[in-house]
């Protein structure tokens, strides 16, 4: 794996399914790109924002602990995580099992 990725990437979360934590790896090709990584429920409601900042080029990871923005544990089920930066949007599905 190269130090500087050629493009944005959003990798499968590990583990999946998960309980209580999952790791989400992503790649940013250029410094200064505003990067947002958000978790949504199946109805499209925002559950938690894991990353929202100007990114540094390279490979990164975020951890989601199965809690919403208020710190309350969410229920078992399918969730989506989305990486957004400029015109790029990448989405993947994950499963929380309790």
C-alpha positions as a Markdown table, in Angstrom:
| # | Residue | x | y | z |
|---|---|---|---|---|
| 1 | Unk | 0.0 | 0.0 | 0.0 |
| 2 | Unk | 1.5 | 3.3 | -1.0 |
| 3 | Unk | 1.9 | 6.2 | 1.4 |
| 4 | Unk | -0.1 | 8.6 | -0.7 |
| 5 | Unk | -3.3 | 7.1 | -2.4 |
| 6 | Unk | -4.1 | 7.9 | -6.0 |
| 7 | Unk | -7.8 | 8.6 | -5.2 |
| 8 | Unk | -10.4 | 8.6 | -2.4 |
| 9 | Unk | -11.1 | 5.1 | -1.0 |
| 10 | Unk | -13.6 | 3.8 | 1.5 |
| 11 | Unk | -12.8 | 0.3 | 2.7 |
| 12 | Unk | -15.1 | -2.3 | 4.3 |
| 13 | Unk | -15.5 | -1.8 | 8.0 |
| 14 | Unk | -13.8 | -4.4 | 10.3 |
| 15 | Unk | -15.3 | -6.4 | 11.8 |
| 16 | Unk | -18.6 | -6.6 | 10.0 |
| 17 | Unk | -21.0 | -7.5 | 11.6 |
| 18 | Unk | -19.7 | -5.9 | 14.7 |
| 19 | Unk | -20.4 | -5.4 | 18.4 |
| 20 | Unk | -19.4 | -3.1 | 20.1 |
| 21 | Unk | -16.8 | -1.4 | 17.9 |
| 22 | Unk | -15.9 | -1.3 | 14.2 |
| 23 | Unk | -13.0 | 0.3 | 12.4 |
| 24 | Unk | -13.5 | 2.2 | 9.1 |
| 25 | Unk | -10.5 | 2.8 | 7.0 |
| 26 | Unk | -10.4 | 5.5 | 4.2 |
| 27 | Unk | -7.9 | 7.2 | 2.0 |
| 28 | Unk | -7.5 | 10.9 | 1.0 |
| 29 | Unk | -5.3 | 11.7 | -2.1 |
| 30 | Unk | -4.5 | 15.4 | -1.3 |
| 31 | Unk | -3.9 | 17.6 | 1.7 |
| 32 | Unk | -6.6 | 20.2 | 2.5 |
| 33 | Unk | -9.6 | 18.3 | 1.1 |
| 34 | Unk | -12.5 | 18.7 | 3.4 |
| 35 | Unk | -13.5 | 15.2 | 4.5 |
| 36 | Unk | -16.7 | 14.1 | 6.2 |
| 37 | Unk | -17.4 | 10.5 | 7.4 |
| 38 | Unk | -20.9 | 10.0 | 8.6 |
| 39 | Unk | -23.0 | 7.1 | 9.8 |
| 40 | Unk | -26.7 | 6.9 | 8.7 |
| 41 | Unk | -29.5 | 4.6 | 9.6 |
| 42 | Unk | -31.5 | 2.8 | 6.9 |
| 43 | Unk | -34.0 | 5.6 | 6.6 |
| 44 | Unk | -31.2 | 8.1 | 5.9 |
| 45 | Unk | -31.1 | 9.9 | 9.3 |
| 46 | Unk | -27.7 | 11.0 | 10.4 |
| 47 | Unk | -26.6 | 8.9 | 13.4 |
| 48 | Unk | -23.0 | 10.0 | 14.1 |
| 49 | Unk | -20.4 | 12.2 | 12.3 |
| 50 | Unk | -17.0 | 10.5 | 12.8 |
| 51 | Unk | -14.9 | 12.9 | 10.8 |
| 52 | Unk | -15.5 | 16.5 | 9.6 |
| 53 | Unk | -12.3 | 18.3 | 8.9 |
| 54 | Unk | -9.7 | 19.2 | 6.3 |
| 55 | Unk | -7.9 | 16.0 | 5.6 |
| 56 | Unk | -4.3 | 15.1 | 5.3 |
| 57 | Unk | -3.2 | 13.0 | 2.3 |
| 58 | Unk | -2.8 | 9.4 | 3.2 |
| 59 | Unk | -4.6 | 6.4 | 4.8 |
| 60 | Unk | -6.7 | 7.0 | 7.8 |
| 61 | Unk | -9.2 | 5.2 | 10.1 |
| 62 | Unk | -12.1 | 6.0 | 12.3 |
| 63 | Unk | -13.7 | 4.0 | 15.1 |
| 64 | Unk | -17.5 | 3.8 | 15.6 |
| 65 | Unk | -18.7 | 2.5 | 18.9 |
| 66 | Unk | -22.4 | 2.0 | 18.0 |
| 67 | Unk | -23.5 | 5.2 | 19.6 |
| 68 | Unk | -25.4 | 8.2 | 18.2 |
| 69 | Unk | -24.2 | 11.8 | 18.4 |
| 70 | Unk | -25.8 | 12.1 | 21.9 |
| 71 | Unk | -23.8 | 9.1 | 23.1 |
| 72 | Unk | -26.8 | 6.7 | 23.3 |
| 73 | Unk | -26.3 | 3.2 | 22.0 |
| 74 | Unk | -28.2 | 2.5 | 18.8 |
| 75 | Unk | -30.2 | -0.7 | 18.2 |
| 76 | Unk | -29.0 | -3.7 | 16.2 |
| 77 | Unk | -29.4 | -3.4 | 12.5 |
| 78 | Unk | -28.0 | -2.2 | 9.2 |
| 79 | Unk | -26.3 | 1.2 | 9.0 |
| 80 | Unk | -24.5 | 3.0 | 6.2 |
| 81 | Unk | -21.3 | 5.0 | 6.4 |
| 82 | Unk | -20.5 | 7.7 | 3.8 |
| 83 | Unk | -17.3 | 9.4 | 2.9 |
| 84 | Unk | -17.8 | 12.8 | 1.3 |
| 85 | Unk | -15.2 | 15.2 | -0.1 |
| 86 | Unk | -15.9 | 17.8 | -2.8 |
| 87 | Unk | -17.6 | 15.9 | -5.7 |
| 88 | Unk | -16.7 | 12.5 | -4.3 |
| 89 | Unk | -19.2 | 10.4 | -2.3 |
| 90 | Unk | -18.5 | 6.8 | -1.3 |
| 91 | Unk | -21.0 | 4.7 | 0.7 |
| 92 | Unk | -20.8 | 1.2 | 2.3 |
| 93 | Unk | -23.1 | -0.9 | 4.5 |
| 94 | Unk | -22.4 | -2.3 | 7.9 |
| 95 | Unk | -24.3 | -4.5 | 10.4 |
| 96 | Unk | -24.4 | -4.0 | 14.2 |
| 97 | Unk | -25.4 | -7.1 | 16.1 |
| 98 | Unk | -26.1 | -7.1 | 19.8 |
